[in-house]
Amino acid sequence: MKRAEIEEIVKNFLIEEIEVEESAIKPEALLKDDLGIDSLDFVDIVVIVERHFGFKIKAEEMAEIQNLSQFCDYIESKVNE
């Protein structure tokens, strides 16, 4: 899967399912501080990622991820293994 496809899927589910403002979605946006994603949102994101990309997010792997670009890097690495 190409990076652009991953970014588009992530953008769409952030807007539609997590209710993030589209204007806030930028590669450098911090997941918690800029996008307002809290622990309950992360639970939803785990389910959404599994549904869209076919793998489970591991909490220990997410610990280092701070911004949207890193999140997309993580998904890309898992999808293209």
C-alpha angles and dihedrals in degrees: 000000000000123000093242091056092050092049092049093050091047092047092050096050092045090055099039104034106022093034097229115164110254091227090061094057106101130138092250094046112125110235096224104027103035102027097034094229110166133187093275090052090052090057089054091046091054090056093044094049091049090050095047102034105024102236137094120244113233114218093222091055091051093053093087096044112104108158141035095258091055090048091054090046089054093050091046092052092051097043094048098045 
